[in-house]
């Protein structure tokens, strides 16, 4: 009993996962494997895909596309967001365009990307970039507006270098907003890259799922689906854990820098 309580306190989701697995097994027994394979059969299929090397090759390609699209979306969204947040005229010019991009569903972008770039011409990376950068854009606007102007003015009076101002005042203020955008975008990006591969790609996890669907290999579809779900949850958990630590350290750093600047001003 004590062990059960300890496990529940540390990993409360374990019991939910066990219940879902039990329900999956019960329902799978009611249908043939071609309709719904059970958990053990799905796991065996996943291990078979790993032994054949198909899993690792597809996983590497999907992750590569996710990482490249993620970096491009951050650079584009954060750069434009900081610029627009610091300049009202730029904001009025760019914001309607970004809002329009955000309103267009990823499926439409996938079809357009196929026409523009071809099946293997970077269409998946393009879709991930377009799907994610609005979140970085709007969070960067909010972040740059929260930068304490009084501290920037004091730093300018004391002739603090621009690099130090960005490092000690601007960056710590923007970091929590970028961390929040990262937490939101990691799950969205992972689902988007798999969906874009399923529709437009010939390689990657999404393409492997589509091939299994065409040949009615339901156990492979379930295996890939299980892998996508587990990886998506793991990525979100890792990012959430990392960003929560960064928020704490960033908050302490902000308070320390603020105190140092104010103490310097009082000393003068």
C-alpha positions, 0 to 999 in steps of 0.5 A: 500500500505504501509503495502504491502511494509513493508511486502515485505521488511521484508518477500520478499518470502511471495509473491513468496509463494502466487504465488506458492500456487495459481498456485498449486490450479489452476493446482489441479482443472484441475485434480482429487485429486488422481492425484494432491490434492489441498493445502487445502486438503493437509493441512487437511490431514497433520492436520489429520496425526497430530491428529492421532499421526502418524506425531509426531512419524515419525517426531521424528524418522527422526529427531533423525536419522538426529541428530545422523548422523549429530553428527557422520559426524561432529566428523568423518569429522572434526577430520580427516580434522584437522589431514589431514590439519595439516599433509601432509602425512596424507592428501595424504593418506586419501584424495583419500578415502574421494573423492571416498566416496563423488563420490558414490551416496547416493542411492548406500550407502542405498542399501549397508547399507541395506545389511550390517545393515538390514532395521532397523539396523541403515542404515539411520544413516550410510547413513547420516554420509557417505553423510555428513562427506566429507563436514566437512572433506574438510572444516576442511582442509581449516580451519586448514590451515588458522590458523595464524602460527605467532600467534601460534609461539608467543603463544608458545614463551610466553608459553601460554597453549595448551588449551588457544591456541586452544580456542583463536587461532585455534577454532575461525579460524575453526569456520567459516569453520565449520559454512559453512559446517553446512549450506550446510549439514543441507539441504542435511542431511534432504533430505538424511535421508528422502530418506533413510527411503523411500527406506530402512526404516519401520519407519520415514517420508520416510517410511510413504510416501512410505506406502501412495504411495503403497496405492495410498493415494496421499493426504498423499504423498503431505502432507508429501512432504509439511512437508519435504519441510517446515522443510527443509527450516526452518532448513536451515534458522535457521542455516543460521541465527545462523551461520551469527551471529556466524561469526560476533562474531567469527570475532570480537573475532579473531581480539581481540585475535590477538591484545592482542597477538601482544600487548603482544609481543610488550610489551616484 
